[in-house]
Amino acid sequence: MRLARARTPDGHREGEFRDGTLVTDDAEYDVDESDLLAPCEPSAVYCIGRNFAATIEQMEYERPDEPDFFIKPPASVVGHRDSVSYPDWTDELTYAGELVAVIGERCRGVASEDVPGVVRGYTVMNDLDALDQPGRTARKAFDGSGPLGPWIETDVDPTDVDMHTEVAGERRQESNTGLMLFDPSEVVSFLSERVTFRPGDAVAFGSPANPGTVEPGETVDITYDGVGTLSNRVVAPDE
């Protein structure tokens, strides 16, 4: 099932997205993908870094002994097909295609085997990074740095999902979630020992190798098979 949030004549509504129709509890709306909003409203986006061995080798990072995480704020979130402004204070903006779990209920201290019961489903994120800035917060926590979408897929095995990223139509990333160092259930359980999750919170599981730079005018399309394709165009700061 695909769960989505969308702009409708009755305001922002959420429900099941079925081939161009948003089915809510009390109505149906004809919507296309340009009407879709970010599929959740997280109090925080918890992001795992260095979770693919190939990325660690490429970026010359140390291999972590436990999930290495940072946080993007709610202001970082934009939706599928929303434009992303290239910040005027960086000269090195990078993309990274990531699978994301959306939490379905308030919870803390969740055992790994119980994680499927607290996850509403999965979506896709582009972890935009101003790579030339000092420190993760300055690099990754700016407005629009965490596009999410297009919807939440409730029926997916997150441990075996093929993915690819295309920038301006060129294939840049290709991998499978089975190559993660820490699988989604491990990550959510680990984080739940440290934070109380709220409904709608998002957990991003890291990017495969070959994250790279993106320029104004280019569109980034990130596909996780069985989940969906997140698409965002990067625009100049003055657009």
Residue, then its C-alpha position, 0 to 999 in steps of 0.5 A: m500500500r502507498l500512503a501519501r500526503a497531497r494538496t487537494p481542493d480541501g487542503h492538505r489531506e492524507g490517505e492511500f495513493r492509488d494510480g493518481t487517486l488519493v483515497t482518504d477516510d471520507a473522500e477521493y481526490d484526483v492528484d498527480e505526483s506534482d500534488l504530493l507533499a513530503p509523505c510524513e512530518p517528522s520531528a526529526v530525520y535521523c540519518i545514519g552515516r558510513n553504513f555501506a562499506a564501499t562508501i567508507e572506502q570511497m570517502e576514506y572514512e573509518r569503519p564504525d563499530e555501531p551506527d553513526f548518526f546525525i540529525k536533520p531538522p524538520a525545516s530540511v524536509v521538502g517533497h517529491r518534485d519540489s525544487v531544491s535551492y542550491p545554497d549560495w554559501t557553498d560551492e560543493l553540493t552533493y546528493a546521496g540516495e537513501l532508504v528511509a523508515v517512517i515511524g508509525e507510533r510513539c516508542r522507545g527501547v524497541a528490540s530489533e525483532d519488534v521494529p517491523g511493528v513500529v515502522r509504518g513503511y518506507t520512503v526515499m530521501n536525498d541526503l543533500d550535503a554542502l560538502d565544503q562546510p565545516g561539520r555535519t550540522a553546517r553541511k547537512a541541516f540546512d533548509g531543503s537538505g532532506p527531500l522525502g518521497p514520493w510516498i510511504e510504501t508499507d509492503v517492502d522487505p528493507t533488507d533486500v532492495d535494489m536502488h539506483t540514482e540518476v543525475a540529469g539522466e546519468r546513472r550515478q549510484e547502483s546498489n542493494t540494501g543487503l550491503m548495509l553494515f547495519d540493517p534497518s532493524e538494528v539501526v531503529s533499535f539502536l536509535s530507540e535506546r537513545v531517543t523517543f520516536r514520534p509518529g512520522d519521524a524518519v530514519a535514513f539508513g545511509s547512502p551507497a557509494n558514488p554520492g557526488t556533486v550536483e549543479p543548478g538545473e540538474t534533476v536528481d532521481i533516486t529509485y528504490d525498487g518496490v518503494g518508489t522514485l524521488s525526483n527533485r530539480v536543483v535550482a539556482p539560489d535566485e530562482 
